[in-house]
Structures are given as structure tokens and as C-alpha cells.
Amino acid sequence: MIIILKPNLDRSSAEFDALMGFLSNLPRVQVRVHEEHGSQQVLTELYLIGETSSLSSAEIEVLPGVERVVRISEPYRVLGRHRNDHRTTGFDYNGVRFGQENLNIFAGLCAVDTPESVEAMLRALRDQGQVCTRMGAYKPRTSPYAFQGHGQTCLPYVFELAGKYGIKVIAMEVTHEKHVDEISEALHRTGNPTGVMLQIGTRNTQNFELLKAVGRQRDFPVLLKRGFGITLDESLHAAEYLASEGNTRVVFGLRGMKTNMGDPHRNFVDFAHVPVVKRLTRMPVCVDPSHSVGTRERGPDGILDVFQVAAQAVVAGANMILVDFHPQPPKALVDGPQALTLGELPYFFDDMTIAREAYERRCALAARYAPDGP
């Protein structure tokens, strides 16, 4: 059961004390408090965990400070989309909206290599009117001898250049709790010129201690990538680990499944799960076409497979695309063979605009033919 309190209810007020006093006396029920800080108001939600089936929603709704009650109807307690659940399906961060109703494209370097590459990438994005990017500082690799990323040494110049070119959000993978602290410290030292969306990669989807640590911090939203060898349900529960610790600003990422059935692509593309995740949860959904495809191959129509996968994801309703670009792909230190070129950047954005328009027209068509009419 989720109890949604009246907006801006003061947690030091008599109303809140009376409500918590009542709930604390319920047998075999634990209460977790979550706060959502919006631009104009603070929303407080109470998650009742335990034997709640016998509790009366009507009796709870008349308690002091309560606005409404939501019964849990999905296993994903915090992030799930429940019956009669009218909570928001997105969030705002550093001036950028992330929701199930819009699209953000994070084009950038899979791994930061040089300041020159970073600046060329960010300048090209600025020229295209973009405010989001991806920049990998910490890179988990299969081989212990492969390039692992520059780590905290590259953070200052990445953040300073992002501020110079008006980039508001950088998607950046972390593999250890200390990386979050290093990012926070580097942002502070450079004057907070940009924002960061922490990324949990596919290898760490079931690193539960990392998930809990990242979930406990509230400064940064999180992009959680689906585990490449586990079920969708298991990956969605990984997102719940983040939310259960307090951070509900989560984007769910689809990046392909590890199976030979996907050959010759690097992974089997799972963009068909975009509407499934949006139906089961309130999370925006991201698709990573670069790590799904893994090459620059193109079909007889002349369209690169990476473009095809990205467009299919957007037509299916994806809210975020995470895609690799590099000023000189042959010189990239990580995943150069799959990186798109800066010359292809305007082409890619134009193609995604076409795909988004197709999705919006399909939504309008579906509304027109809905059983209860438009």
C-alpha cells in the first residue's frame, strides 16, 4: 500500500506526527518515507510493507494529511504502475524533462579519451541544439588488459567543457560507490557547470550493494541498463532496489540480450520490450542501439543497422536513446567499430525526428480507434 500525502505537508507538523503515530501501531507493518522534490512542491509518499491486505483504504484516506491511497497491484512496489495510480511518470533534472511522454537523445563518447575529442563532440552537439550527452569515465571491460577509462582524472575537463557548450546532463557509468563521490567532488570543484545521470551498466544490474548505495544518494538520477543475461522481471526488480532506497528518478535502459540468436549483431535487440516496461512501470525507457548492434554495417537500402534499431526503438515509444559517436572512430579507445561520426550527427537527429513523428501519429491513430472513442 502507498499513502500519498497532501503536497508540502511538513514532516514536523502535528498532522504528520498523528499519522505516523497511527501507522506505527499497525501490527506487522513497516513504513518507509519517500520524498519527491519538484520545482514548486514537495510530495511525500509512505510505503507500507508487510501485512497490508486487511487494511481499509477508506479508513486510511480520512487520516490527517492523507490525500489518497494506492493499492499495490504489481510486484514493483515503488516504480510500478498500479491500479488507480495517478502519480507522475517522469521527473525533471537540471532543466531537462525525463518522462514517458518525451524523447531525449544522449549522443557522445562511449569512453573519454582526450580533451580534444570531448570538445569536438560537445561543440557538435551544441551546434545541433542538444543539451545531453554520454561520456564514459569509468569503463568495465571483459579483459583486465583493456582500457578501463581515465576515471576521476578526466572529470574536471569533461565538466568544464560541458558547461562551456551548454550541456545540461551527462550520462556516466559508475562501477563503485566511490565513483559517485568522485563525480560529486569534481562537479563541486568546477562550479557545478553541468549535471550527471549515473549509469549502472549491464554487468552491475545485480550488484545489489552498488544498487543500494546509488539509490541512497539523491543528487543524481540513474540510468539502469537491463542485465544482458537475466529476465526482464529480474532487471525491473534491480530498478526497485534503487527506488526502495529512496531514489525514484530512474530511467530503464534496454541494450540487447546476450545470445547467439542475435548474431551477427553484438546482442539480440530487445526494443519490443519498450511498451512492456512503460506499461508495467512509471519509468521512462532508454534504448542503446550501439551496444545492441556493435558494428557500422548497413543494409541494401543504405541505412546503418544502428540507425534502424534506434528508429525502431523510437517508433516503439522509447523516451531516451543512448548512442556512441566519436570525432575519429578508428582512434577511439573503446568500441570504435560501432561509433558513428560527427558528420553523421545531423543525419541521426533528423532520422530520429522522423521516427518520433511516426510514433506520435501512431498514438493519435490508436486514440481515434480506441474502444470508447476519441
Secondary structure, DSSP 8 states (H G I E B T S, - for coil): -EEEE-TT--TTSHHHHHHHHHHHTSTTEEEEEEEEE-SS-EEEEEEEEES-TTS-HHHHHTSTTEEEEE---SS-TTTB--TT----SEEEETTEEEETT--EEEEEBSS---HHHHHHHHHHHHHTT--EEEB-SS---SSTTS----GGGGHHHHHHHHHHTT--EEEEE--SHHHHHHHHHHHHHTT--SEEEEEE-GGGTT-HHHHHHHHH--SS-EEEE--TTS-HHHHHHHHHHHHHTT---EEEEE--B--GGGTTSSSB--GGGHHHHHHHBS--EEE-HHHHH-S--B-TTS-BHHHHHHHHHHHTT-SEEEEEB-SSGGG-SSSGGG-B-GGGHHHHHHHHHHHHHHHHHHHHHHHHT-TT--
